[in-house]
Amino acid sequence: MGTDFFDGLVKTFSKTTKELGKTTRELGARAEQTIEAQKIRSKITGEERIIEKIKVDIGDIVYRRHSQGDGIDSELSALCQEIDQHYLKIREYKDNAANLKGEKICPSCEREVDINVSFCPYCGTPCPTPEPAKNVENDTVSSDEDEDGSNEPEETPAEELQPEEPETEKTAVEKETMEEK
């Protein structure tokens, strides 16, 4: 009777071990499939990044042609003009930030230089002294508290929240695209 018990125990143990082995192999196969699927997703993501980089390069080429005065179609020209406006705003912001620090921006290399220098120490370009700082689009740098001692934001009339630039072809195209969706 003792041997039957041990024989039964050995058979049960053997059967359980085989089932565990089978389950382990199945889990290993699933893990391998998951890893392979992740590798494929990574390859897809890599290809998508390459495509996005190429699109950016295409945009850079189109904008360079616009900057050089080469002819481009009106839709692209409108987008390039919008980029020009944003570059001008960036330049104004940089000038104002530099002016706050007692510096100015070199018109050639765009590095910050002392406001009193006549020529850029980095590239040698003449650096005219800027006019006194003005607020760009009414943006101001203020303390945490207003004149009344509170630090709550003032309400801005709706007219002031509207962009100053006229609607471009890009924004019209974006609106049409949003309406189609």
Beta strands, then each sheet from edge to edge (+ up, - down):
strand 1: 103-105
strand 2: 112-114
sheet 1: 1+ 2-
end
